């Protein structure tokens, strides 16, 4: 296997998954959910496992100073190409670093950020604890920690809709599935990740759904009103019971001052029970 585990998946991920209706909806929904919690620009953002910068590029366009940290040189090359096509003032707000997210502190020389993002990464890790700890340790006091994870509570829906009834029955108690890229992915729960954020002194303040309808439907890009779909998904992600059966969930914590060093970048117990 190549040392760069994402080398063979970069094109299907960047040119395929993100170019679909679902991929565009993901970027839109997460972006608008983030803006509810982010401080004003030019706050600093660390995008851990940020890949080709789909989530952080819109933030840089708004004036945020962005560091994309990713272990894949292939994905970072994709990010460099996309950033290079931007106006100089946007490209100048970007920094790309090759390193695993768990090594974020060393890779950034201990810098603390106003926002630390980790979207669609935990599902590829055997366990979430080391990564969540690293995310919290990279957040400045008062800064946010934003994670998007596969919803372990909804793993039976996809096989059921495909008519794979034996797989659906087994999925009620499963924690893993084969993802859209053909790789094994692991599910998390809002409650467990909220507990990990609390341990990292970044208690959860809100959570949202991201995909519901657009994940279960086959929506051709050429004939779909993507903006209309995104508006529906954004609203569904704010409400129960819709967010509870979302394919993935978005959880936001905020770093307290407990146990933090004095420097900064400049700029509830358990899962939150109220809607944002």
Rosetta blueprint (number, residue, H / E / L):
1 X L
2 X L
3 X L
4 X L
5 X L
6 X L
7 X L
8 X L
9 X L
10 X H
11 X H
12 X H
13 X H
14 X H
15 X H
16 X H
17 X H
18 X H
19 X H
20 X L
21 X H
22 X H
23 X H
24 X H
25 X H
26 X H
27 X H
28 X H
29 X H
30 X H
31 X H
32 X H
33 X H
34 X H
35 X H
36 X L
37 X L
38 X L
39 X L
40 X L
41 X L
42 X L
43 X L
44 X E
45 X E
46 X E
47 X E
48 X E
49 X L
50 X L
51 X L
52 X L
53 X L
54 X H
55 X H
56 X H
57 X H
58 X H
59 X H
60 X H
61 X H
62 X L
63 X L
64 X L
65 X E
66 X E
67 X E
68 X E
69 X E
70 X E
71 X L
72 X L
73 X H
74 X H
75 X H
76 X H
77 X H
78 X H
79 X H
80 X H
81 X H
82 X H
83 X H
84 X H
85 X L
86 X L
87 X L
88 X H
89 X H
90 X H
91 X H
92 X L
93 X L
94 X E
95 X E
96 X E
97 X E
98 X E
99 X L
100 X L
101 X H
102 X H
103 X H
104 X H
105 X H
106 X H
107 X H
108 X L
109 X L
110 X L
111 X L
112 X L
113 X E
114 X E
115 X E
116 X E
117 X E
118 X E
119 X E
120 X L
121 X L
122 X H
123 X H
124 X H
125 X L
126 X L
127 X L
128 X L
129 X H
130 X H
131 X H
132 X H
133 X H
134 X H
135 X H
136 X H
137 X H
138 X L
139 X E
140 X E
141 X E
142 X E
143 X E
144 X E
145 X E
146 X E
147 X E
148 X E
149 X E
150 X E
151 X E
152 X H
153 X H
154 X H
155 X H
156 X H
157 X H
158 X H
159 X H
160 X H
161 X H
162 X L
163 X L
164 X L
165 X H
166 X H
167 X H
168 X H
169 X H
170 X H
171 X H
172 X L
173 X L
174 X L
175 X L
176 X E
177 X E
178 X E
179 X L
180 X L
181 X L
182 X L
183 X L
184 X E
185 X E
186 X E
187 X L
188 X E
189 X L
190 X H
191 X H
192 X H
193 X H
194 X H
195 X H
196 X H
197 X H
198 X H
199 X H
200 X L
201 X L
202 X L
203 X L
204 X E
205 X E
206 X E
207 X E
208 X E
209 X E
210 X L
211 X L
212 X L
213 X H
214 X H
215 X H
216 X H
217 X L
218 X L
219 X L
220 X L
221 X H
222 X H
223 X H
224 X L
225 X L
226 X H
227 X H
228 X H
229 X H
230 X H
231 X H
232 X H
233 X H
234 X H
235 X H
236 X H
237 X L
238 X L
239 X L
240 X L
241 X L
242 X L
243 X H
244 X H
245 X H
246 X L
247 X L
248 X E
249 X E
250 X E
251 X E
252 X E
253 X E
254 X E
255 X L
256 X L
257 X L
258 X L
259 X L
260 X L
261 X L
262 X L
263 X L
264 X L
265 X L
266 X L
267 X L
268 X L
269 X L
270 X L
271 X L
272 X L
273 X L
274 X L
275 X L
276 X L
